Amino acid sequence: MQIDLLNPASFHGGHPQDQYQWLREQAPCYWHSEPGGAGFWAITSHQDVYNIGREAKIFSSEPTIMIQDPDPAQANFAGPDKMMLMMDPPEHTAYRKLISREFTQGPAKNYNARIEQLATQIVDAVIEDGECDFVSAIAGEMPSFVIADLMGLPLSDGRELYKLTEVIHSAPESLPENAIAEAVMKMFEYGQGVIRDKRAHPGDDLASKLLRAELDGRKLTDGEFLLFFMLMIDAGGDTTRNLVATGMYELLKHPEQLALLQSDVEQHLGTARDELLRWTSPVIYMRRTATMDTRIQDQDIKAGDKVVLYYGAANRDPSAFARADQLDVLRTPNKHLAFGGGHHVCLGQWFARLEIDAILREVLSRMQNLQVAGQVSWMPSNFISGLTRMPVTFDPGVRSGSA
């Protein structure tokens, strides 16, 4: 078995489950070479991914969550400020507290009516046409609109910012030279405008709250705010967008499961959503760095070694899931790791669940006879798994008129 988890081509069409299966069975802690880099340990068992994600003292999120080490010569996250994803406690805890209250289950539920309104608006925009690109017109719209709404931005700007995240997550070799650095700078330039606007006209939105917040008695620097802003835009869309698009694609490939879900959407939507999260695993990996010599499985891990957690492999581990290689929209319990775990568990998971449920409910109830109507395209990435294009047709319907 040829193992290559660095090449984006390995993830064309979804996770390389054949490679994952071999690794789980033969080398669940596998030394993976890295051209131009030091190499890394690929972790594929559910138990190991679960445990390592909760051991911040041994497995650090610094200096980066990406396999490739930061290049100080490039425009990236290096510098005096760093993204919260690349912090460990207690620093991470302090930064997370600045916004965690806004993303707990209670505030998310209070926002549910607005999310449902947006879902109706999104489907209304295409329902009369009988065709659309499901990724850009449906799956991408929901998280773009929600995070824009939360941050106090125009909904149309959320759509444009989402396009930048697609560039940022793509493999550099699939893009023009410096395209990722340019996308990051455009994101920061927009964020600078948000800083100016919200300081001049503060509101009750998340961006204004972040600018008013204090960390150890001081306000956030512009750099700290910009990294928060980028994280909210970036992470706020990944899971929802890729789950809705790729999840719908998988349901269409499994018509018996789609029919089962549609037989009682309200009853089955919760288990179906979690099963689609397990099945598609939108975030491919997170890297940790060993802070001391340790041991995983039968391998000696040295301080400084890269340890990479593969969620798509963990989520198909037969030791953790009965019939792990079968899509089952009624699966329960379902201890998937699509939202990560430990202190870095996805901050927006409650919003993501509500967004996924709302848009799937609208699609399943209103876009009848939905079918893939052309070639689908996949994100050229070894970090994020998802479709970038899925043309579909459906029976034209009528606008709800409530948007």
VOKOL-701234 format. One line per 4 residues: for each residue x, y, z of C-alpha. Coordinates in steps of 0.25 Angstrom, whole numbers, plus 5000, padded with zeros to 4 digits. Layout:
X/Y/Z ~ ...
end
This chain:
5000/5000/5000 ~ 5006/5014/4996 ~ 5003/5024/5007 ~ 5003/5038/5003
4995/5047/5012 ~ 5002/5060/5007 ~ 4997/5060/4993 ~ 4984/5067/4991
4981/5057/4980 ~ 4980/5046/4991 ~ 4967/5054/4996 ~ 4961/5056/4982
4947/5049/4984 ~ 4948/5049/4999 ~ 4957/5043/5009 ~ 4966/5032/5005
4959/5021/5013 ~ 4968/5010/5007 ~ 4980/5017/5012 ~ 4974/5019/5026
4969/5005/5027 ~ 4984/5000/5024 ~ 4989/5010/5034 ~ 4979/5006/5045
4982/4991/5043 ~ 4997/4992/5041 ~ 5003/5004/5046 ~ 4993/5013/5054
5005/5022/5058 ~ 5012/5023/5045 ~ 5025/5031/5041 ~ 5021/5039/5029
5032/5045/5021 ~ 5031/5060/5017 ~ 5039/5066/5005 ~ 5045/5078/5010
5041/5076/5024 ~ 5045/5067/5036 ~ 5034/5057/5034 ~ 5022/5054/5044
5015/5043/5051 ~ 5001/5040/5045 ~ 4991/5036/5056 ~ 4979/5028/5051
4972/5021/5062 ~ 4960/5027/5069 ~ 4965/5025/5083 ~ 4979/5031/5080
4973/5043/5073 ~ 4963/5045/5084 ~ 4974/5044/5095 ~ 4984/5052/5088
4974/5064/5086 ~ 4973/5065/5101 ~ 4987/5064/5105 ~ 4992/5079/5102
5004/5078/5112 ~ 5010/5066/5104 ~ 5004/5070/5090 ~ 5005/5085/5087
4997/5093/5077 ~ 5009/5102/5076 ~ 5016/5106/5067 ~ 5005/5102/5057
4993/5093/5054 ~ 4998/5091/5040 ~ 5008/5080/5036 ~ 5017/5090/5029
5025/5098/5039 ~ 5023/5113/5038 ~ 5032/5121/5028 ~ 5035/5134/5034
5038/5140/5020 ~ 5023/5137/5016 ~ 5011/5145/5020 ~ 5005/5135/5029
5001/5134/5044 ~ 5016/5136/5049 ~ 5019/5149/5057 ~ 5016/5155/5070
5001/5151/5069 ~ 4996/5137/5067 ~ 4983/5130/5064 ~ 4976/5124/5076
4976/5110/5069 ~ 4992/5111/5071 ~ 4991/5114/5086 ~ 4992/5104/5098
4985/5107/5112 ~ 4986/5115/5119 ~ 4988/5126/5108 ~ 4978/5118/5099
4968/5118/5111 ~ 4969/5133/5113 ~ 4966/5136/5098 ~ 4955/5126/5097
4948/5132/5108 ~ 4947/5145/5101 ~ 4936/5139/5091 ~ 4933/5126/5097
4920/5131/5104 ~ 4915/5136/5090 ~ 4916/5122/5084 ~ 4910/5113/5095
4897/5105/5093 ~ 4888/5115/5099 ~ 4892/5127/5091 ~ 4892/5118/5078
4878/5113/5081 ~ 4874/5128/5083 ~ 4879/5130/5069 ~ 4871/5119/5063
4860/5126/5058 ~ 4869/5135/5050 ~ 4877/5123/5044 ~ 4863/5117/5040
4860/5130/5033 ~ 4873/5130/5026 ~ 4871/5116/5021 ~ 4857/5119/5015
4864/5132/5008 ~ 4875/5123/5002 ~ 4865/5113/4996 ~ 4856/5124/4992
4867/5129/4983 ~ 4868/5117/4975 ~ 4855/5109/4976 ~ 4848/5115/4964
4860/5112/4955 ~ 4860/5097/4957 ~ 4875/5097/4956 ~ 4887/5102/4963
4901/5100/4968 ~ 4898/5094/4981 ~ 4912/5097/4987 ~ 4912/5112/4985
4897/5115/4985 ~ 4892/5106/4996 ~ 4904/5100/5005 ~ 4913/5112/5004
4902/5123/5007 ~ 4898/5118/5020 ~ 4911/5119/5028 ~ 4915/5132/5020
4902/5139/5024 ~ 4902/5134/5039 ~ 4916/5138/5042 ~ 4914/5152/5035
4901/5154/5043 ~ 4908/5150/5056 ~ 4920/5160/5052 ~ 4911/5171/5048
4915/5171/5034 ~ 4906/5171/5021 ~ 4902/5157/5016 ~ 4908/5160/5003
4922/5162/5009 ~ 4921/5149/5016 ~ 4920/5142/5003 ~ 4932/5149/4997
4940/5146/5010 ~ 4936/5131/5008 ~ 4943/5131/4995 ~ 4956/5136/5001
4955/5124/5011 ~ 4954/5114/4999 ~ 4967/5120/4994 ~ 4974/5119/5007
4970/5105/5009 ~ 4975/5100/4995 ~ 4988/5094/4992 ~ 4998/5104/4988
5002/5096/4976 ~ 4988/5097/4971 ~ 4988/5112/4971 ~ 4995/5124/4964
5008/5128/4972 ~ 5006/5135/4985 ~ 4990/5134/4983 ~ 4989/5129/4998
4997/5140/5003 ~ 4989/5150/4995 ~ 4976/5144/5000 ~ 4981/5145/5015
4985/5160/5012 ~ 4971/5163/5006 ~ 4965/5157/5018 ~ 4973/5166/5027
4970/5178/5019 ~ 4955/5176/5020 ~ 4957/5173/5035 ~ 4964/5187/5037
4952/5193/5031 ~ 4944/5186/5041 ~ 4952/5191/5052 ~ 4951/5205/5047
4936/5204/5045 ~ 4933/5197/5059 ~ 4941/5207/5067 ~ 4934/5218/5060
4920/5212/5061 ~ 4920/5201/5072 ~ 4908/5191/5072 ~ 4904/5179/5079
4911/5170/5069 ~ 4922/5160/5071 ~ 4933/5169/5065 ~ 4929/5181/5074
4929/5172/5086 ~ 4943/5167/5082 ~ 4948/5181/5081 ~ 4943/5185/5094
4948/5172/5101 ~ 4959/5173/5111 ~ 4970/5162/5112 ~ 4978/5164/5125
4973/5178/5127 ~ 4976/5182/5112 ~ 4969/5183/5099 ~ 4973/5174/5088
4983/5179/5078 ~ 4979/5181/5064 ~ 4987/5169/5060 ~ 4980/5160/5071
4967/5165/5066 ~ 4970/5162/5051 ~ 4974/5148/5055 ~ 4961/5146/5063
4954/5151/5051 ~ 4960/5142/5041 ~ 4958/5130/5050 ~ 4943/5134/5051
4941/5135/5036 ~ 4950/5123/5033 ~ 4946/5113/5043 ~ 4931/5118/5043
4929/5113/5030 ~ 4937/5100/5028 ~ 4930/5090/5035 ~ 4916/5094/5031
4919/5097/5017 ~ 4926/5084/5014 ~ 4917/5076/5022 ~ 4904/5081/5015
4910/5080/5001 ~ 4918/5067/5003 ~ 4907/5061/5012 ~ 4896/5063/5002
4905/5057/4991 ~ 4907/5045/5000 ~ 4892/5044/5002 ~ 4889/5044/4987
4899/5033/4986 ~ 4892/5025/4997 ~ 4877/5026/4992 ~ 4872/5017/5003
4878/5025/5014 ~ 4873/5038/5007 ~ 4859/5031/5007 ~ 4860/5027/5021
4863/5041/5025 ~ 4852/5047/5017 ~ 4842/5037/5023 ~ 4842/5046/5036
4852/5058/5035 ~ 4849/5063/5048 ~ 4851/5050/5055 ~ 4864/5046/5048
4871/5059/5045 ~ 4879/5059/5058 ~ 4885/5045/5056 ~ 4887/5048/5041
4894/5061/5043 ~ 4904/5054/5053 ~ 4906/5042/5044 ~ 4909/5051/5032
4919/5058/5040 ~ 4925/5045/5044 ~ 4925/5040/5029 ~ 4930/5053/5022
4940/5058/5033 ~ 4941/5072/5027 ~ 4954/5075/5035 ~ 4964/5065/5030
4975/5067/5041 ~ 4981/5075/5052 ~ 4995/5075/5056 ~ 5001/5075/5070
5016/5076/5074 ~ 5022/5067/5085 ~ 5027/5075/5096 ~ 5034/5063/5102
5039/5049/5099 ~ 5027/5040/5100 ~ 5021/5027/5094 ~ 5009/5025/5084
5005/5010/5081 ~ 5019/5004/5080 ~ 5026/5016/5075 ~ 5036/5025/5082
5032/5039/5080 ~ 5043/5050/5082 ~ 5041/5064/5087 ~ 5039/5073/5075
5033/5062/5067 ~ 5020/5066/5059 ~ 5008/5057/5062 ~ 4997/5058/5052
4982/5054/5056 ~ 4974/5049/5044 ~ 4959/5051/5048 ~ 4954/5044/5035
4962/5031/5039 ~ 4958/5032/5054 ~ 4943/5033/5049 ~ 4943/5020/5041
4951/5012/5052 ~ 4943/4999/5054 ~ 4948/4998/5068 ~ 4940/5011/5071
4928/5009/5062 ~ 4919/4997/5058 ~ 4919/4995/5043 ~ 4928/5007/5042
4929/5006/5027 ~ 4914/5007/5025 ~ 4906/5020/5025 ~ 4895/5019/5035
4886/5032/5037 ~ 4880/5025/5050 ~ 4893/5022/5056 ~ 4894/5024/5071
4902/5026/5079 ~ 4912/5033/5070 ~ 4925/5038/5077 ~ 4930/5044/5064
4942/5054/5065 ~ 4938/5063/5054 ~ 4938/5075/5063 ~ 4951/5071/5069
4953/5070/5084 ~ 4959/5075/5097 ~ 4961/5090/5099 ~ 4961/5092/5084
4948/5086/5082 ~ 4941/5094/5071 ~ 4936/5107/5077 ~ 4924/5108/5067
4919/5094/5068 ~ 4905/5098/5073 ~ 4904/5108/5062 ~ 4908/5098/5052
4898/5088/5057 ~ 4887/5098/5056 ~ 4891/5103/5042 ~ 4893/5089/5037
4879/5085/5042 ~ 4872/5097/5037 ~ 4878/5097/5022 ~ 4876/5082/5021
4862/5083/5026 ~ 4859/5093/5015 ~ 4866/5085/5004 ~ 4859/5072/5008
4845/5078/5009 ~ 4846/5088/4997 ~ 4856/5083/4986 ~ 4849/5071/4982
4855/5061/4972 ~ 4869/5067/4975 ~ 4879/5060/4966 ~ 4894/5063/4962
4894/5069/4948 ~ 4909/5069/4944 ~ 4923/5067/4949 ~ 4926/5071/4963
4939/5077/4967 ~ 4947/5075/4980 ~ 4955/5085/4988 ~ 4970/5082/4985
4974/5081/4999 ~ 4980/5071/5009 ~ 4975/5080/5021 ~ 4960/5082/5017
4951/5071/5010 ~ 4939/5077/5002 ~ 4933/5080/4989 ~ 4935/5093/4982
4925/5090/4971 ~ 4912/5081/4970 ~ 4902/5085/4959 ~ 4888/5080/4962
4874/5080/4957 ~ 4861/5079/4964 ~ 4847/5081/4962 ~ 4844/5096/4962
4836/5101/4973 ~ 4830/5114/4979 ~ 4837/5124/4988 ~ 4832/5124/5002
4830/5139/5002 ~ 4834/5139/5017 ~ 4848/5144/5015
end
